[in-house]
């Protein structure tokens, strides 16, 4: 049996109707947590259309949500309140990713653009242009220097996370990119394409 916890475990899911359910579990055994989950759930209300993407900051302070209302919203986990609205997209959001240091947030979706925001100010740092169809996935490299984006246009683009420049375009042999993940040393990226195959590229800088 698990003992008492002094820290919070947080689970987030996106639901229809523009709501985000944030469940904070703390100070209880596992059995007690499961029994009383409903008493520690927060509804984060703000989006005007369905919530389609969610991400936690690595420092666990913030939750980012993306919506078909074309906005990204940052929520303070401790207070359970919205911190700011990030605007700039012209269509719905599909994916979000925080940088490893929690200082940057990338968002992308149906408008084919990647927006890179400064978390502290909410300002747009860079708009990354290059994809020709909707973007399905984003991920920062563990070292924080690169950002990868995968799209239905059958490409995975590697970006410089500091200056926003395009580093490399990797072409899928068949169909669009649906999911991606970096290796721990930031030298390779794996992707799932829309035909049940996985591809691994070595992207050593």
LINURHU-V491975 format. One line per field, one symbol per residue. ss: DSSP state (H for helix, E for strand, L for the rest). psi: psi as a letter, one per 20 degrees, with the letter a starting at -180 (. if undefined). A space follows every 10 residues. Layout:
ss = ???
psi = ???
//
This chain:
ss = LLLLLLLLEE EEEEELLLEE EEEEELLLLH HHHHHLHHHH EEEEELLLLL EEEEEELLLL LEEEEEELLL LEEEEELLLL EEEEEELLLL LLEEEEEELL LLLEEEEEEL LLLEEEEELL LLLEEEEELL LLLLEEEEEE LLLLLEEEEE ELLLEEEEEE LLLLLEEEEE ELLLLLEEEE EELLLLLEEE EEELLLLEEE EELLL
psi = pqaqqjrppp pqqprrjkqp pooppqkrrg ghghhkghik ppoopgqiaq piqqqqqhjj hqppqqrijj qppppoggik qpgrporhqi aqphqqpqqh jjiqpqqrci jjqppoqpgg hjqpgqooph qirqphqqpq qhiihqpqpq rijkqpppqo igijqpgqpp ppifaqphqr qqqhjjiqpq qprkkjqqpp ppkp.
//
